[in-house]
Amino acid sequence: MMPFRLPCLVLALALAACQPTPPGVDRPNLGAETPPGAAPGTCWGKKDTPAVIETVTEQVQLTPAETDATGRVLRPATYATVTRQAILQERVTTWYETPCADVQTPEFIASVQRALAARGLYTGQITARFDARTRAAIARYQAPLGLDSDTLSLDSARRLGLVATPIPD
């Protein structure tokens, strides 16, 4: 029975790794798609925030009540229930520059993990991989900066001291 379990476990893990990214999760483009006006050779991440939609149900008067001269109701008003959707917030696409793939070496990723650990945001082992723990720490670091993403932005890499900040001319 034991020899059969190991191949099944390996197969299950391999298939789990092939699963697509869950909806609503951002992933870096790393140059595949860029926002309008992006400089050549730059890499970008894209975060799509879905629209916020509210369903509104209300009673709409179809006909008013009929009353006689004394105010007595001869025929009550008629109403219909109307349901509609209202957009509270439009869909938003946020572009942010990311370190390109050639920069994201195992050494760089290990430095990201150490920088986040020094700030108390990463408590895992230094694995030199953008694993779930690392991505969660990146998201915790970037959220107060206004970027709700687990993909490291170039601005965050600069703030962490991992990428040089260009000096203006």
C-alpha positions as CSV (number, residue, x, y, z in Angstrom):
1,M,0.0,0.0,0.0
2,M,2.9,2.4,0.8
3,P,4.5,2.3,-2.7
4,F,1.3,3.5,-4.2
5,R,0.9,6.6,-2.0
6,L,4.2,8.3,-2.9
7,P,3.5,8.4,-6.7
8,C,-0.1,9.6,-6.0
9,L,1.3,12.4,-3.7
10,V,3.8,13.4,-6.3
11,L,1.1,13.5,-9.0
12,A,-1.2,15.5,-6.8
13,L,1.4,18.1,-6.0
14,A,2.4,18.3,-9.7
15,L,-1.2,18.9,-10.7
16,A,-1.8,21.5,-8.0
17,A,1.2,23.5,-9.3
18,C,-0.5,23.6,-12.7
19,Q,-3.6,25.4,-11.4
20,P,-4.3,28.8,-12.9
21,T,-3.9,31.9,-10.8
22,P,-7.2,32.5,-8.8
23,P,-9.4,35.3,-10.0
24,G,-8.6,38.7,-8.5
25,V,-5.0,37.9,-7.9
26,D,-2.4,40.1,-9.6
27,R,0.7,38.8,-11.3
28,P,3.5,40.8,-12.8
29,N,3.6,41.3,-16.6
30,L,7.4,41.7,-16.6
31,G,7.3,43.5,-19.9
32,A,4.5,41.5,-21.6
33,E,2.0,44.3,-21.4
34,T,2.7,47.9,-20.5
35,P,0.6,51.0,-19.8
36,P,0.4,53.7,-22.4
37,G,3.5,55.8,-22.5
38,A,5.7,53.3,-20.6
39,A,9.4,53.6,-21.4
40,P,10.9,50.7,-23.5
41,G,12.6,48.1,-21.4
42,T,10.5,48.7,-18.3
43,C,8.4,46.0,-16.6
44,W,5.0,46.4,-15.1
45,G,2.5,44.8,-12.8
46,K,-1.2,45.3,-13.2
47,K,-3.8,45.2,-10.5
48,D,-7.5,45.1,-11.6
49,T,-9.9,46.0,-8.9
50,P,-13.4,45.0,-9.8
51,A,-16.3,47.4,-9.8
52,V,-18.4,47.6,-6.6
53,I,-22.0,47.0,-7.5
54,E,-25.0,47.3,-5.2
55,T,-28.4,45.7,-5.8
56,V,-31.2,48.2,-5.0
57,T,-34.8,47.0,-4.5
58,E,-37.5,49.6,-4.2
59,Q,-41.2,50.0,-4.4
60,V,-42.4,52.2,-7.3
61,Q,-45.9,53.6,-7.4
62,L,-47.7,52.6,-10.6
63,T,-51.0,54.3,-10.0
64,P,-52.0,56.7,-7.2
65,A,-54.8,56.0,-4.8
66,E,-58.3,57.2,-5.8
67,T,-60.2,59.0,-3.1
68,D,-63.6,60.7,-2.8
69,A,-64.2,64.2,-1.7
70,T,-64.1,63.2,1.9
71,G,-60.7,61.6,1.6
72,R,-62.0,58.0,1.8
73,V,-59.9,55.7,-0.4
74,L,-61.9,54.2,-3.2
75,R,-59.0,52.4,-4.8
76,P,-55.6,52.0,-3.2
77,A,-52.4,52.9,-5.0
78,T,-50.7,50.1,-6.8
79,Y,-47.0,49.4,-6.5
80,A,-44.4,47.3,-8.2
81,T,-41.1,46.0,-6.8
82,V,-38.2,47.1,-9.0
83,T,-34.7,45.7,-8.6
84,R,-31.7,47.3,-10.3
85,Q,-28.0,47.3,-10.0
86,A,-26.1,50.5,-9.2
87,I,-22.3,50.9,-9.7
88,L,-20.9,52.4,-6.5
89,Q,-17.3,52.3,-7.7
90,E,-16.1,51.8,-11.2
91,R,-13.6,49.1,-12.1
92,V,-10.0,50.4,-11.6
93,T,-6.8,49.2,-13.3
94,T,-3.6,50.1,-11.4
95,W,-0.3,49.9,-13.2
96,Y,2.9,49.9,-11.2
97,E,6.5,49.4,-12.3
98,T,8.2,46.2,-11.1
99,P,11.8,45.0,-11.2
100,C,12.3,43.1,-14.4
101,A,12.8,39.3,-14.5
102,D,16.6,39.7,-15.0
103,V,16.8,41.5,-11.7
104,Q,14.7,39.0,-9.8
105,T,17.5,36.5,-9.2
106,P,17.6,34.2,-6.2
107,E,20.1,36.5,-4.5
108,F,17.7,39.5,-5.1
109,I,14.7,37.5,-3.7
110,A,16.7,36.5,-0.6
111,S,17.5,40.1,-0.1
112,V,13.8,41.0,-0.3
113,Q,13.1,38.4,2.3
114,R,15.9,39.7,4.6
115,A,14.7,43.3,4.2
116,L,11.1,42.3,5.0
117,A,12.3,40.2,8.0
118,A,14.3,43.2,9.3
119,R,11.0,45.1,9.3
120,G,9.2,42.3,11.1
121,L,7.0,41.5,8.1
122,Y,8.6,38.2,7.1
123,T,9.1,35.4,9.6
124,G,9.9,32.4,7.3
125,Q,13.1,30.9,6.2
126,I,15.2,32.7,3.6
127,T,14.3,30.5,0.6
128,A,15.2,32.8,-2.3
129,R,11.8,32.1,-3.8
130,F,8.7,34.3,-4.1
131,D,6.6,31.8,-2.2
132,A,3.3,32.5,-0.5
133,R,4.9,33.7,2.7
134,T,7.1,36.1,0.8
135,R,4.2,37.4,-1.2
136,A,2.1,37.9,1.9
137,A,5.0,39.9,3.5
138,I,5.3,42.0,0.3
139,A,1.6,42.7,0.4
140,R,1.8,43.8,4.1
141,Y,4.7,46.1,3.3
142,Q,3.0,47.7,0.3
143,A,-0.5,48.1,1.7
144,P,0.3,51.2,3.8
145,L,2.0,52.7,0.8
146,G,-1.3,52.5,-1.2
147,L,-0.6,49.4,-3.3
148,D,-2.8,46.4,-2.6
149,S,-0.6,43.8,-4.3
150,D,1.7,40.9,-3.4
151,T,3.9,41.6,-6.4
152,L,6.9,43.7,-5.5
153,S,6.8,47.2,-7.1
154,L,10.0,49.0,-8.2
155,D,9.1,51.8,-5.7
156,S,8.9,49.3,-2.8
157,A,12.2,47.7,-3.9
158,R,13.8,51.1,-3.8
159,R,12.3,51.9,-0.4
160,L,13.7,48.6,0.9
161,G,17.1,49.6,-0.4
162,L,17.4,46.8,-3.0
163,V,17.3,48.8,-6.2
164,A,19.2,52.0,-6.9
165,T,17.1,55.2,-7.0
166,P,17.9,57.3,-10.2
167,I,19.4,60.7,-9.6
168,P,17.7,63.4,-11.6
169,D,19.8,65.4,-14.0
